[in-house]
Amino acid sequence: MPNREITIAPATGKLGVLIPGIGAVSTTLIAGVEAIKRGLSTPIGSLTQMGRLRLGKRTENRSVAIRDFLPLATLDDLCFGGWDLFPDRVDEAAEKASVLDPALLAQVKPALAEIVPYPAVFDPEFVTRLQGTHVKTGATKRELAEALRQDIRDFRARHGCERLVMIWCASTERFVASGECHQTLEAFERGLEENDPLIAPSQIYAYAALQEGVPFANGSPNRCVEIPALLALAQERNVPISGSDFKTGQTFMKTVIAPGLKARLLGIAGWYSTNILGNRDGEVLADPGSFKTKEISKLGVLEQILEPERYPELYGDLHHQIQINYYPPRGDNKEGWDNIDIVGWLGYPMQIKINFLCRDSILAAPLVLDLILLMDLAQRSGFSGIQEWLSF
Ligand SMILES: NC(=O)c1ccc[n+]([C@@H]2O[C@H](COP(=O)([O-])OP(=O)(O)OC[C@H]3O[C@@H](n4cnc5c(N)ncnc54)[C@H](O)[C@@H]3O)[C@@H](O)[C@H]2O)c1
């Protein structure tokens, strides 16, 4: 965090959590929070719920739970809502996602059944594999943005929320090149008025959130809030923004293994990753446009960690290859394989093989929870724009 005097407003009242995309990740989060609140389960994987901070010197052997140290909203303060192009309530969507055990879902069903998504702002040009009826209509993208802003105000009033956070948990949109409409807020607003085809639904949600003073986090890899127009709006409205994909499978492994190899100054000649995934996210990613978005974000992660320009002998010639295969029988239970060709002392080659049998949404849900609570903390601390301290 920036080294300056920070005054943090207290976390009083309800924190509304608005989620575009009532699918596997978001229903796993909401059902999980309800289960944890009732003492039925444990928030494993969540930094805010289980992490600890060291106090003083290492030798003093003092530490404190993060949630006791930071003035975070509690799970009891959270109030969920969202949008989807399918009208299913959260309990129905959770059943369809088939991530959680039906016996656990049954115990939290009444709470989940209260949450009905608002109709989505959706454009099949951006997610070609889905078609839904629960969508907003409007003559222009500006009208759609206004309708979202109205939903946000309606949700805030209906549930008596003190503060709100929006986190995008909807499908990965196809890759879209940067256009003139993304460059300035003025051009973006003109684009909304003129239905510019380069403005994605996720950007309309982000625009609506920021205009309403609501922090916005993006859980998918598509280009969303990180465009100059929305960065400028976040600064102007003094609102924090963050995120680019949840790191759960291949990318999670890369962010764990690559720093270790780099710390030992071991070279990497190649990194080949492939996986099978059978949930709706996998189906969406079977579209080449959506996969391209994911591929770009996944390819970037090794470069950021390894800095090949600084270590050309170690990483300058790294061959990095990624595949995602839609394979319905596995559902949300992803299986990933990594082959890493590493290089040691005097150039001798070695290999690492990883076979990761993971559960996509089980790994993503605690990250969403942490982002919600920390984005709210950021706003109460007066932070705005990209929250780099959240890129841990
Ligand atoms: N599952 C994971 O662990 C994981 C990991 C990393 C990233 N992600 C990303 O998180 C996002 C959600 O993943 P998921 O597994 O929950 O997918 P999912 O397909 O189960 O859920 C996404 C939901 O978004 C809805 N949707 C699509 N476009 C929308 C729009 N414009 N407005 C409102 N709703 C819309 C879909 O109808 C669907 O219900 C995806 O972008 C995915 O790539 C997921």
The ligand as an SDF file (V2000), in Angstrom:
LIG
                    3D

 44 48  0  0  0  0  0  0  0  0999 V2000
  -14.0990  -21.3500  -12.7450 N   0  0  0  0  0  0  0  0  0  0  0  0
  -12.9280  -20.8420  -12.3540 C   0  0  0  0  0  0  0  0  0  0  0  0
  -12.3120  -21.2550  -11.4200 O   0  0  0  0  0  0  0  0  0  0  0  0
  -12.3510  -19.7290  -13.0690 C   0  0  0  0  0  0  0  0  0  0  0  0
  -11.0270  -19.5630  -13.0060 C   0  0  0  0  0  0  0  0  0  0  0  0
  -10.4960  -18.4950  -13.6130 C   0  0  0  0  0  0  0  0  0  0  0  0
  -11.3230  -17.6210  -14.2780 C   0  0  0  0  0  0  0  0  0  0  0  0
  -12.6220  -17.8300  -14.3500 N   0  0  0  0  0  0  0  0  0  0  0  0
  -13.4560  -16.9150  -15.0670 C   0  0  0  0  0  0  0  0  0  0  0  0
  -14.5570  -16.5450  -14.2320 O   0  0  0  0  0  0  0  0  0  0  0  0
  -15.6880  -16.3780  -15.0460 C   0  0  0  0  0  0  0  0  0  0  0  0
  -16.8370  -17.2330  -14.4840 C   0  0  0  0  0  0  0  0  0  0  0  0
  -16.5120  -18.6070  -14.5410 O   0  0  0  0  0  0  0  0  0  0  0  0
  -17.6170  -19.6990  -14.2320 P   0  0  0  0  0  0  0  0  0  0  0  0
  -16.9160  -20.9910  -14.1480 O   0  0  0  0  0  0  0  0  0  0  0  0
  -18.4830  -19.2670  -13.1250 O   0  0  0  0  0  0  0  0  0  0  0  0
  -18.4540  -19.6640  -15.5930 O   0  0  0  0  0  0  0  0  0  0  0  0
  -20.0060  -20.0370  -15.7970 P   0  0  0  0  0  0  0  0  0  0  0  0
  -20.1530  -20.2210  -17.2590 O   0  0  0  0  0  0  0  0  0  0  0  0
  -20.4490  -21.1160  -14.8850 O   0  0  0  0  0  0  0  0  0  0  0  0
  -20.7760  -18.7290  -15.3330 O   0  0  0  0  0  0  0  0  0  0  0  0
  -20.7430  -17.5420  -16.0590 C   0  0  0  0  0  0  0  0  0  0  0  0
  -22.1380  -16.9790  -16.0790 C   0  0  0  0  0  0  0  0  0  0  0  0
  -22.0750  -15.7110  -16.7150 O   0  0  0  0  0  0  0  0  0  0  0  0
  -23.2810  -15.5390  -17.4410 C   0  0  0  0  0  0  0  0  0  0  0  0
  -23.0580  -14.4530  -18.3790 N   0  0  0  0  0  0  0  0  0  0  0  0
  -22.3840  -14.4420  -19.5390 C   0  0  0  0  0  0  0  0  0  0  0  0
  -22.3860  -13.2070  -20.0790 N   0  0  0  0  0  0  0  0  0  0  0  0
  -23.0720  -12.4120  -19.2140 C   0  0  0  0  0  0  0  0  0  0  0  0
  -23.4080  -11.0470  -19.2060 C   0  0  0  0  0  0  0  0  0  0  0  0
  -23.0420  -10.2440  -20.2090 N   0  0  0  0  0  0  0  0  0  0  0  0
  -24.0990  -10.5520  -18.1440 N   0  0  0  0  0  0  0  0  0  0  0  0
  -24.4820  -11.3730  -17.1120 C   0  0  0  0  0  0  0  0  0  0  0  0
  -24.2000  -12.6820  -17.0870 N   0  0  0  0  0  0  0  0  0  0  0  0
  -23.4990  -13.1960  -18.1210 C   0  0  0  0  0  0  0  0  0  0  0  0
  -23.5420  -16.9060  -18.0260 C   0  0  0  0  0  0  0  0  0  0  0  0
  -24.8910  -17.0570  -18.3760 O   0  0  0  0  0  0  0  0  0  0  0  0
  -23.1380  -17.8150  -16.8760 C   0  0  0  0  0  0  0  0  0  0  0  0
  -24.2390  -18.1380  -16.0390 O   0  0  0  0  0  0  0  0  0  0  0  0
  -15.2830  -16.7770  -16.4760 C   0  0  0  0  0  0  0  0  0  0  0  0
  -14.9480  -15.6020  -17.1860 O   0  0  0  0  0  0  0  0  0  0  0  0
  -14.0690  -17.6080  -16.2570 C   0  0  0  0  0  0  0  0  0  0  0  0
  -13.1860  -17.6340  -17.3590 O   0  0  0  0  0  0  0  0  0  0  0  0
  -13.1680  -18.8720  -13.7570 C   0  0  0  0  0  0  0  0  0  0  0  0
  1  2  1  0
  2  3  2  0
  2  4  1  0
  4  5  1  0
  4 44  2  0
  5  6  2  0
  6  7  1  0
  7  8  2  0
  8  9  1  0
  8 44  1  0
  9 10  1  0
  9 42  1  0
 10 11  1  0
 11 12  1  0
 11 40  1  0
 12 13  1  0
 13 14  1  0
 14 15  2  0
 14 16  1  0
 14 17  1  0
 17 18  1  0
 18 19  2  0
 18 20  1  0
 18 21  1  0
 21 22  1  0
 22 23  1  0
 23 24  1  0
 23 38  1  0
 24 25  1  0
 25 26  1  0
 25 36  1  0
 26 27  1  0
 26 35  1  0
 27 28  2  0
 28 29  1  0
 29 30  1  0
 29 35  2  0
 30 31  1  0
 30 32  2  0
 32 33  1  0
 33 34  2  0
 34 35  1  0
 36 37  1  0
 36 38  1  0
 38 39  1  0
 40 41  1  0
 40 42  1  0
 42 43  1  0
M  CHG  2   8   1  16  -1
M  END
$$$$
